[in-house]
């Protein structure tokens, strides 16, 4: 090991180390001034962002290949850290309102973020497993943060039990892949497969079990059962962070493992990932139609969007299309993060102190009482549907083009049809806001409003002028991903 190794994981060291230091600092902060802890947590994330930007464009391996630094990891780390800053801003006033403001909230959030940062750079299956656990365990606690509220306790218990079950699949799959290839290093797996030095049946079952474990993290069908109940029961600020951060972390691992380490056996996993993508898009959108609770509706929406991103996996099995498919997935993750964080911000503004105000009917009259907030929510709904002039339209266009270039026409058609189905329940929110009378109670909190404004401007601006984002995505180096 040398200093270059430690510099390669500097963002992770900053976030995890700062979280550990905050555990001590928070002991000296009065219980009525936990906003100081929030500010310090945000300061740590800003330092980590500076560390990622300072090394952007650098490509290297660290710790004997267990950590990979490249454009793929750096881009995802910027997404994670940006999501973390917005999550802290959204939680600041919400925790006070719910009377659950504790410094540990922000510390747990930092630890979960450190797992996401590690996931993006993982070059070894052991590191992937450690990152998954570091990402997940703080989220189990955060889901129960509204204790003794029954729904929050139920949410955390379901998430923990099913998460532990999925982790068992993941670690067993890693063991089988090791038994087949003789290594857990992604580069070593590529060499073993290329040299036909594997046990095919072990590799097939092992990669399938890894797909199950990570499929749970991204809420792909049929590993999605936990999502609606957990999203509904957890504190809304936690749900907002979980819906974006945990999903992006799971896809970071999926893309890295299956496209970087297992392209030589794509014939085995490509058909399965195609059907998972199709079923996830279909079930997520169809099940969302009947929901009357906005959190459950957005939970099923999150499942559906996991299906859209999942399309990049089978598309990337075609070598000529693989770079385009990965960049499309990264772009979609970014657009999904911007839009989804904004939508959850509006939900936070509408939620009452006692946890009510979450029915879609509670949005009646919002267009008259708070036209700016209603306009922002309308933009987010249009973007999630994939309609212009929003960034969601650009994301879906870019992704569908990659799928079509891979000659997966039927999968692209499933994506288009399910997008049309999604228009029903997304447009229903707009109809309720503008065409039904009501007196909605709306929170006006400075930090929360700033996140809504920021994401709404991003949703519209990058939908009209997507060139800046597309240029940034096209410059992301994927050399280490396609060794």
SULNOR-V890061 format. One record per backbone hydrogen bond with DSSP energy under -1.0 kcal/mol. CO is the residue of the C=O (numbers start at 1). NH is the residue of the N-H. If there is no record, write none. Layout:
co->CO nh->NH
co->CO nh->NH
This chain:
co->2 nh->6
co->3 nh->7
co->4 nh->8
co->7 nh->10
co->9 nh->13
co->10 nh->14
co->11 nh->15
co->12 nh->16
co->13 nh->17
co->14 nh->18
co->15 nh->19
co->16 nh->20
co->17 nh->21
co->18 nh->22
co->19 nh->23
co->21 nh->25
co->22 nh->26
co->25 nh->28
co->26 nh->29
co->30 nh->33
co->33 nh->36
co->34 nh->38
co->35 nh->39
co->36 nh->40
co->37 nh->41
co->38 nh->42
co->39 nh->43
co->40 nh->44
co->41 nh->45
co->42 nh->46
co->43 nh->47
co->44 nh->48
co->45 nh->49
co->46 nh->50
co->47 nh->51
co->48 nh->52
co->49 nh->53
co->50 nh->54
co->53 nh->56
co->55 nh->58
co->60 nh->69
co->62 nh->67
co->63 nh->66
co->66 nh->123
co->67 nh->62
co->69 nh->60
co->70 nh->74
co->71 nh->75
co->72 nh->76
co->73 nh->77
co->74 nh->78
co->75 nh->79
co->76 nh->80
co->77 nh->81
co->78 nh->82
co->79 nh->83
co->80 nh->84
co->81 nh->85
co->82 nh->86
co->83 nh->87
co->84 nh->88
co->85 nh->89
co->86 nh->90
co->87 nh->91
co->88 nh->92
co->91 nh->95
co->93 nh->97
co->94 nh->98
co->95 nh->100
co->96 nh->99
co->102 nh->105
co->103 nh->107
co->104 nh->108
co->105 nh->109
co->106 nh->110
co->107 nh->111
co->108 nh->112
co->109 nh->113
co->110 nh->114
co->111 nh->115
co->112 nh->116
co->113 nh->117
co->114 nh->118
co->115 nh->119
co->116 nh->120
co->119 nh->122
co->121 nh->68
co->123 nh->186
co->124 nh->128
co->125 nh->129
co->126 nh->130
co->127 nh->131
co->128 nh->132
co->129 nh->133
co->130 nh->134
co->131 nh->135
co->132 nh->136
co->133 nh->137
co->136 nh->140
co->137 nh->141
co->138 nh->142
co->139 nh->143
co->142 nh->145
co->144 nh->147
co->146 nh->149
co->149 nh->153
co->150 nh->154
co->151 nh->155
co->152 nh->156
co->153 nh->157
co->154 nh->158
co->155 nh->159
co->156 nh->160
co->157 nh->161
co->158 nh->162
co->159 nh->163
co->160 nh->164
co->161 nh->165
co->162 nh->166
co->163 nh->167
co->164 nh->168
co->165 nh->169
co->166 nh->170
co->167 nh->171
co->168 nh->172
co->169 nh->173
co->170 nh->174
co->171 nh->175
co->172 nh->176
co->173 nh->177
co->174 nh->178
co->175 nh->179
co->176 nh->180
co->177 nh->181
co->178 nh->182
co->184 nh->125
co->185 nh->189
co->186 nh->190
co->187 nh->191
co->188 nh->192
co->189 nh->193
co->190 nh->194
co->191 nh->195
co->192 nh->197
co->193 nh->196
co->199 nh->203
co->200 nh->204
co->201 nh->205
co->202 nh->206
co->203 nh->207
co->204 nh->208
co->205 nh->209
co->206 nh->210
co->207 nh->211
co->208 nh->212
co->209 nh->213
co->210 nh->214
co->211 nh->215
co->212 nh->216
co->214 nh->218
co->215 nh->220
co->220 nh->223
co->224 nh->227
co->226 nh->230
co->227 nh->231
co->228 nh->232
co->229 nh->233
co->230 nh->234
co->235 nh->239
co->236 nh->240
co->237 nh->241
co->238 nh->242
co->239 nh->243
co->241 nh->245
co->244 nh->248
co->245 nh->249
co->246 nh->250
co->247 nh->251
co->248 nh->252
co->249 nh->253
co->250 nh->254
co->251 nh->255
co->252 nh->256
co->253 nh->257
co->254 nh->258
co->255 nh->259
co->256 nh->260
co->257 nh->261
co->257 nh->262
co->262 nh->265
co->263 nh->266
co->265 nh->268
co->265 nh->269
co->266 nh->270
co->269 nh->273
co->270 nh->274
co->271 nh->275
co->272 nh->276
co->273 nh->277
co->274 nh->278
co->275 nh->279
co->276 nh->280
co->277 nh->281
co->278 nh->282
co->279 nh->283
co->280 nh->284
co->281 nh->285
co->282 nh->286
co->283 nh->287
co->284 nh->288
co->288 nh->291
co->292 nh->360
co->293 nh->297
co->294 nh->298
co->295 nh->299
co->296 nh->300
co->297 nh->301
co->298 nh->302
co->299 nh->303
co->300 nh->304
co->301 nh->305
co->302 nh->306
co->303 nh->307
co->304 nh->308
co->305 nh->309
co->306 nh->310
co->309 nh->312
co->310 nh->313
co->311 nh->315
co->312 nh->316
co->315 nh->318
co->318 nh->321
co->318 nh->322
co->321 nh->325
co->322 nh->326
co->323 nh->327
co->324 nh->328
co->325 nh->329
co->326 nh->330
co->327 nh->331
co->328 nh->332
co->329 nh->333
co->330 nh->334
co->331 nh->335
co->332 nh->336
co->333 nh->337
co->334 nh->338
co->335 nh->339
co->336 nh->340
co->337 nh->341
co->338 nh->342
co->339 nh->343
co->340 nh->344
co->341 nh->345
co->342 nh->346
co->343 nh->347
co->344 nh->348
co->345 nh->349
co->346 nh->350
co->347 nh->351
co->349 nh->443
co->352 nh->355
co->356 nh->352
co->358 nh->294
co->359 nh->362
co->360 nh->363
co->361 nh->364
co->363 nh->366
co->365 nh->369
co->366 nh->370
co->370 nh->374
co->371 nh->375
co->372 nh->376
co->373 nh->377
co->374 nh->378
co->375 nh->379
co->376 nh->380
co->377 nh->381
co->378 nh->382
co->379 nh->383
co->380 nh->384
co->381 nh->385
co->382 nh->386
co->382 nh->387
co->390 nh->394
co->391 nh->395
co->392 nh->396
co->393 nh->397
co->394 nh->398
co->395 nh->399
co->396 nh->400
co->397 nh->401
co->398 nh->402
co->399 nh->403
co->400 nh->404
co->401 nh->405
co->402 nh->406
co->403 nh->408
co->404 nh->407
co->408 nh->412
co->409 nh->413
co->410 nh->414
co->411 nh->415
co->412 nh->416
co->413 nh->417
co->414 nh->418
co->415 nh->419
co->416 nh->420
co->417 nh->421
co->418 nh->422
co->419 nh->423
co->421 nh->424
co->422 nh->426
co->423 nh->427
co->424 nh->428
co->426 nh->430
co->427 nh->431
co->428 nh->432
co->429 nh->433
co->430 nh->434
co->431 nh->435
co->432 nh->365
co->433 nh->367
co->436 nh->365
co->445 nh->449
co->446 nh->450
co->447 nh->451
co->448 nh->452
co->449 nh->453
co->450 nh->454
co->451 nh->455
co->452 nh->456
co->453 nh->457
co->454 nh->458
co->455 nh->459
co->456 nh->460
co->457 nh->461
co->458 nh->462
co->459 nh->391
co->460 nh->464
co->461 nh->465
co->466 nh->470
co->467 nh->471
co->468 nh->472
co->469 nh->473
co->470 nh->474
co->471 nh->475
co->473 nh->476
co->478 nh->482
